[in-house]
Amino acid sequence: MSTDHDARLADLIIENALGYAIFTMDLDGAVTSWSRGAEKILGYDRLEAIGLPFAELFTASDREAGADRLELETAKNHGKAEDTRWHLRKDGTRFWGNGMTMGILEPKLTGLMKILRDETPAKLAEDQRVLLLNELNHRIKNTLATVQSITEQTLRAAKVDPRIRKDLTNRLMAVSDAHNVLVAESWAGADLGAIVRQALAPHDHEGVSRFQIDGPLVWLSPHQAVSMALALHELATNALKYGALSAEAGQVEITWNLAHTQLGARQLSLLWRELGGPPVTPPDRAGFGTRLIARTFGQESGGEARIDYLPQGVQCVMQLPLSVRGEEPAAWPSIIAEQIGLARTRAIVRTDASEASSPPLS
């Protein structure tokens, strides 16, 4: 294939790539050639564009900050410079441009080429998504605060045991803490490690941790993240009252692993193991925490949860099939309603803890 043919093919590609602004510049940043795509995106025709300083495509603030000069120098010194920012068209309107400036070698550096794409629609859609997400986060936090206030006032008016009111408040706070992790990830889901550390932070000591945490990176859907936070809260609260965390030398190991089944499904297994606490004997009845964990990880999720009251300490094994795609935040109202419903049931049917030979998960 001849050099002339290659040149004609390159010109043909450049002239028909109307979705891209492609132009060349000398080493000082003055335009030397201008494609039809550049005319369409930037608004200058070819006669107007030839000799146009590169800086004219930047906003006034970026020019004063030296963004245009930095891009040119980076391309000359390192071969290329990537750029994503608001740029200016001929008529002064802004557009969100993503592109790259590259050096032209023949074989020495003789000029620069810029390839720029207008991504304004995608940028505006992303800004709108972030705006709506922030509004959703704000409304959910307000809802949680309202639920907490209404619940506290209702239970206080009914003269419900203050310990039950405190337990319910702490559970709502566990939901709120999990929400904070999800907000940080824009509701795409949450890292299990972050959920574990957030849930256990209120029960840990400064300096020397009483928790040994280990496991690979595992991504949970929003619904799974909240469920895990609530389960860990129940286990930690019970350990603090009756288990390993009630003893000075007590410790808790939290480990997990990720596996794939023969069909390619992702499966999480998590182990909570208490060590160094008082001797344990099996309880006579299942407490709220036991029922919550069993229901959340067994009946509803297709997983399995088992709590063993071993003499050396409580041990909980949870297995959970992981979602391929994160769930929508719309699951929140059902989660909150479920926890309040379970708490109300507990308030009605609760018997004295002294009836059990060893306190169940409260």
C-alpha positions in Angstrom: 0.0 0.0 0.0 1.5 3.3 -1.1 2.3 6.3 1.1 -0.1 8.4 -1.0 -2.9 5.9 -0.4 -2.3 6.0 3.4 -2.4 9.7 3.4 -5.7 9.8 1.4 -7.2 7.2 3.8 -6.1 9.2 6.8 -7.7 12.4 5.3 -10.9 10.5 4.5 -11.2 9.2 8.1 -10.5 12.6 9.6 -13.0 14.4 7.3 -15.8 11.9 8.1 -15.3 11.6 11.8 -17.9 14.3 12.4 -18.3 13.3 16.1 -14.8 14.4 16.8 -13.0 17.8 16.5 -9.6 16.9 15.0 -7.1 19.6 14.3 -3.4 20.2 14.3 -1.2 23.0 15.8 2.3 24.2 15.6 4.5 23.9 18.7 3.2 27.3 20.0 -0.4 26.2 19.9 -1.6 28.0 16.7 -4.1 25.9 14.6 -2.6 24.7 11.3 -5.5 22.4 10.1 -9.1 22.0 11.0 -11.5 19.1 10.3 -15.3 19.2 9.5 -15.9 17.7 12.9 -14.1 20.6 14.5 -16.3 23.0 12.5 -19.4 21.2 13.8 -18.4 21.0 17.4 -16.4 24.3 17.9 -18.3 26.6 15.5 -15.3 28.0 13.6 -15.0 27.4 9.9 -11.6 26.5 8.5 -10.6 30.0 7.4 -11.4 31.4 10.9 -9.7 28.5 12.7 -6.3 28.6 10.9 -3.9 30.5 13.2 -6.4 30.5 16.1 -4.6 30.2 19.4 -5.3 27.0 21.4 -6.1 29.1 24.4 -9.3 30.5 22.7 -11.0 27.1 23.3 -10.5 27.4 27.1 -12.6 29.3 29.6 -11.2 32.5 31.1 -10.5 31.0 34.4 -8.7 28.0 32.8 -6.6 30.4 30.7 -5.6 32.4 33.7 -4.7 29.2 35.5 -2.5 28.2 32.6 -4.5 25.0 31.7 -3.9 25.5 27.9 -0.1 26.0 28.3 0.1 23.0 30.7 -1.6 20.7 28.2 0.7 21.8 25.3 3.8 21.4 27.4 2.7 18.0 28.7 2.0 16.8 25.1 5.4 18.1 23.9 7.4 16.6 26.9 5.5 13.3 27.4 4.0 12.6 24.0 0.4 13.1 25.0 -1.9 15.0 27.4 -5.5 14.0 28.2 -8.1 16.6 29.0 -11.7 16.6 30.3 -13.2 20.0 31.1 -15.6 22.7 30.0 -14.5 24.3 26.8 -15.7 27.2 24.7 -17.3 27.3 21.3 -17.0 30.3 18.9 -20.3 31.8 20.2 -19.1 31.6 23.8 -21.3 28.7 24.9 -19.7 26.0 26.9 -19.5 22.3 26.2 -18.0 19.4 28.1 -15.1 18.1 26.1 -13.0 15.0 26.5 -9.9 14.7 24.4 -6.2 14.2 23.9 -3.4 16.3 22.6 -0.5 14.3 21.0 2.9 15.1 19.5 3.4 14.7 15.7 6.8 13.1 15.1 8.5 13.3 11.7 10.7 11.8 13.2 11.3 14.9 15.4 8.5 16.7 17.1 7.1 19.1 14.5 3.6 19.8 15.7 0.7 18.7 17.8 -2.7 17.1 17.1 -5.8 17.5 19.2 -8.7 15.0 19.1 -11.7 16.3 21.1 -15.2 14.9 21.6 -18.3 16.7 22.8 -19.7 14.8 25.8 -22.1 17.5 27.1 -25.3 15.3 27.0 -23.6 12.6 29.1 -22.1 15.2 31.5 -25.5 16.9 32.0 -27.2 13.5 32.6 -24.5 12.6 35.1 -25.0 15.9 36.9 -28.7 15.3 37.0 -28.2 11.8 38.4 -25.9 13.1 41.1 -28.4 15.8 42.0 -31.3 13.3 42.3 -29.0 10.9 44.3 -28.1 13.7 46.7 -31.8 14.5 47.1 -32.6 10.9 47.7 -29.9 10.6 50.3 -31.2 13.7 52.1 -34.8 12.4 52.1 -33.7 9.0 53.4 -31.7 10.5 56.3 -34.7 12.7 57.1 -36.9 9.6 57.0 -34.6 7.7 59.4 -34.6 10.6 61.8 -38.3 10.9 61.7 -38.8 7.2 62.2 -36.4 7.3 65.1 -38.3 10.2 66.7 -41.8 8.7 66.2 -40.7 5.4 67.5 -39.1 6.8 70.6 -42.1 9.0 71.4 -44.6 6.1 70.8 -42.7 3.6 72.9 -42.1 6.1 75.7 -45.9 7.0 75.8 -46.7 3.3 76.0 -44.2 3.0 79.0 -42.2 0.4 77.1 -39.0 -0.7 78.9 -36.3 1.9 78.4 -33.9 -1.0 77.5 -36.1 -1.9 74.5 -36.3 1.7 73.4 -32.5 2.0 73.5 -32.1 -1.3 71.6 -34.4 -0.1 68.8 -32.7 3.3 68.6 -29.3 1.5 68.3 -30.7 -0.7 65.5 -31.9 2.4 63.6 -28.5 3.9 64.0 -27.0 0.7 62.5 -29.2 1.2 59.5 -28.1 4.9 59.3 -24.4 3.9 59.5 -24.8 1.4 56.7 -26.6 4.2 54.7 -23.5 6.4 55.1 -21.3 3.7 53.5 -23.7 3.4 50.6 -23.8 7.2 50.1 -20.1 7.3 49.8 -20.4 4.8 47.0 -23.3 6.6 45.3 -25.7 3.7 46.1 -23.8 1.4 43.7 -23.4 -1.0 46.7 -20.9 -1.2 49.5 -17.6 -3.0 50.3 -18.2 -5.6 52.9 -15.0 -4.7 54.7 -16.2 -1.1 55.1 -19.6 -2.3 56.4 -17.9 -4.6 59.0 -15.6 -1.8 60.2 -18.4 0.7 60.4 -20.6 -1.7 62.3 -17.9 -2.6 64.9 -16.3 0.8 65.4 -18.6 1.8 68.3 -17.6 -1.4 70.2 -13.8 -1.2 69.7 -11.1 0.2 71.9 -8.6 2.9 70.8 -5.1 1.6 70.3 -5.5 -2.2 70.5 -8.4 -3.6 68.6 -10.5 -6.4 70.0 -11.6 -7.4 66.5 -9.6 -9.5 64.0 -11.0 -8.7 60.5 -9.9 -10.5 57.4 -11.4 -11.2 54.0 -11.1 -10.3 50.3 -12.9 -7.5 48.5 -16.6 -8.3 48.3 -19.2 -6.0 46.9 -22.7 -6.1 48.4 -25.9 -4.7 47.0 -27.5 -1.9 49.0 -30.1 -4.3 50.5 -27.4 -6.8 51.4 -25.2 -4.1 53.0 -28.0 -3.0 55.3 -28.9 -6.6 56.3 -25.2 -7.3 57.0 -24.9 -4.2 59.1 -28.0 -5.1 61.2 -26.7 -8.7 61.7 -23.3 -7.5 62.8 -24.9 -5.0 65.2 -26.9 -7.7 66.8 -23.9 -10.0 67.2 -21.7 -7.2 68.6 -24.4 -6.0 71.1 -24.8 -9.6 72.4 -21.0 -10.1 72.7 -20.8 -6.8 74.6 -23.6 -7.8 77.0 -22.9 -11.5 77.5 -20.1 -12.7 75.3 -16.4 -12.1 74.5 -16.6 -8.3 74.6 -17.9 -8.5 78.2 -14.5 -9.8 79.3 -11.3 -7.8 79.3 -9.3 -10.4 77.3 -12.2 -11.3 74.9 -11.8 -11.0 71.2 -13.9 -11.5 68.1 -12.7 -12.9 64.7 -14.6 -11.9 61.6 -13.5 -13.6 58.4 -15.1 -14.1 55.1 -14.4 -15.6 51.7 -15.9 -15.4 48.2 -16.5 -18.5 46.0 -18.1 -19.3 42.6 -20.5 -22.2 42.1 -20.3 -24.5 39.1 -22.9 -22.3 37.4 -20.9 -19.2 38.0 -23.0 -17.8 40.9 -21.1 -15.8 43.5 -21.4 -17.0 47.1 -20.2 -15.3 50.3 -19.4 -17.1 53.5 -18.8 -15.1 56.7 -17.7 -16.4 60.1 -18.2 -14.6 63.4 -16.2 -16.3 66.2 -15.9 -15.1 69.8 -12.9 -16.1 72.0 -11.8 -15.3 75.5 -15.2 -14.6 76.9 -17.2 -16.3 79.7 -18.3 -19.9 79.2 -21.4 -20.2 77.0 -24.4 -22.5 77.4 -27.2 -22.8 74.8 -30.2 -20.5 75.5 -33.7 -21.9 76.0 -35.2 -19.6 73.4 -34.3 -17.7 70.3 -33.9 -13.9 70.9 -34.6 -11.1 68.5 -31.1 -11.1 67.1 -31.2 -14.8 66.4 -34.5 -14.5 64.6 -33.4 -11.4 62.6 -30.2 -13.1 61.4 -32.0 -16.3 60.5 -34.8 -14.5 58.6 -32.5 -12.1 56.8 -29.9 -14.6 55.6 -32.0 -17.7 55.4 -35.7 -17.4 54.5 -35.5 -14.2 52.5 -32.1 -14.2 50.7 -31.8 -17.8 49.7 -28.7 -18.1 52.0 -28.2 -19.7 55.3 -27.3 -18.5 58.8 -26.4 -20.7 61.8 -25.5 -19.6 65.4 -23.6 -22.1 67.5 -23.3 -21.6 71.3 -20.0 -23.3 71.7 -18.5 -23.5 75.3 -15.5 -21.3 74.2 -17.7 -18.6 72.6 -20.6 -17.9 70.3 -20.0 -18.6 66.6 -22.1 -17.5 63.7 -21.8 -18.7 60.1 -23.6 -16.8 57.3 -23.8 -17.8 53.7 -25.2 -15.4 51.2 -25.7 -15.5 47.4 -24.4 -12.2 46.0 -26.3 -10.1 43.6 -24.9 -9.6 40.1 -26.5 -6.2 39.9 -27.0 -3.8 42.9 -30.5 -3.4 44.2 -32.3 -0.1 44.0 -32.7 2.1 47.1 -36.4 1.5 46.9 -35.8 -1.5 49.2 -35.2 0.9 52.1 -38.9 1.4 53.2 -39.4 -2.3 53.5 -36.2 -2.8 55.5 -37.1 -0.1 58.0 -40.7 -1.3 58.3 -39.5 -4.9 58.9 -37.1 -3.9 61.7 -39.7 -1.7 63.4 -42.3 -4.6 63.1 -39.9 -7.1 64.6 -39.0 -4.6 67.4 -42.7 -4.1 68.2 -43.2 -7.8 68.3 -40.3 -8.2 70.7 -41.7 -5.4 73.0 -45.0 -7.3 73.2 -43.8 -10.8 73.7 -40.5 -10.2 75.5 -40.0 -12.4 78.6 -37.5 -11.8 81.3 -33.9 -12.8 80.2 -33.5 -14.7 83.4 -35.7 -17.4 82.0 -33.0 -18.6 79.6 -30.0 -20.7 80.9 -27.8 -18.4 78.7 -29.0 -15.1 77.3 -29.9 -15.4 73.6 -29.0 -12.8 71.1 -31.1 -9.9 72.4 
